[in-house]
Amino acid sequence: MNNILMRQKLQEFLNEDINFGDMSVRYLPGTKVIHGSFIAKEAGVVCGQDIPQAVYDLLGDAQYTPLVKDGEFVKAGTVVGEVKGTASVLLTGERVTLNLVQRMSGIATKTAEFVKKLDDPTIRITDTRKTAPGLRLFDKFAVTAGGGFNHRFDLTGGIMLKDNHIALAGGVKQALSTVKKNVGPLTPIEIEVETEDELKDAIAVGSDVIMFDNQAPATIKQWKQLVPDTTKIEASGGINENTIASFKGCGADFISIGNLTNNVSPLDISFLVKGVIKS
């Protein structure tokens, strides 16, 4: 994860939460040195172990010790990390830290479940740009911790021609032809197809990746026979936990799933103060 960007984002989140100060800590003995634990209250894949220390570094004096690695599955009740430091730092940074770690662990857990249910090492599970505004860095890192892969990080990460782009250009052939005349040699091009005729047009002009949108596994297998070996196939559209297993062996190179990051159930992780080390 980009540490500079991570710290910039964390500072924004802390500014939003703290504003003019932490009223709950202001009148308590915040200079005491305390220690506490981060505990997973349900089973899942842990992610975000760099977050606590980064938050504490922005606030003051505290030391976080991770006890498990990002991407590691833990049982309910597992202590995933311990911290000691100034009470005001630990308590003021608690919510921002937990919000991110819980969300990232939830995404990593869901991604791992998709990978397990698909049970096909020849197909990569990828995310999409359907991330919460401001959280893309964290959301996409969490996908990789769960065993998935990242699609484009932003609109500069490659050309993806979807239905609206195709409509604007006047068709698959026109869209691809126009782009290929103008784009540099190192920019990858992907195009979405919804019919066999569109697929044939995409093959005729040439594309690095062809996305089969909202197609059943049987259709993907059939259409794959038409696609050159040099062109990658991506399956996408409405694929969820209940349907992912049916895509095993379908022949796609990638399956992109917006559900990984736009329908997040945070993993239940708590922070508990264990006691005072020094007054």
Buried (B, 14 or more C-beta within 10 A) or exposed (E): BEEEEBBEBBEEBBEEBBEEEBEEBEEEEBEEBBBBBBBBEBBBBBBBBBBBBBBBBBBBBBEBEBBBEBBBBBEEEBEBBBBBBBBBBBBBBBBBBBBBBBBBBBBBBBBBBBBEBBEBEEBBBBBBBBBEEEBBBBBBBBBBBBBBBBBBBEEEEBBBBBEEBBEEBEEBBBBBBBBBEEEEEEBBBBBBBBEEEBBBBBBEBBBBBBBBBEBBBEBBBEBBEEBEEEBBBBBBBEBEEEEBBBBEBBBBBBBBBBBBBBBBEBBBBEBEBEEEEEE
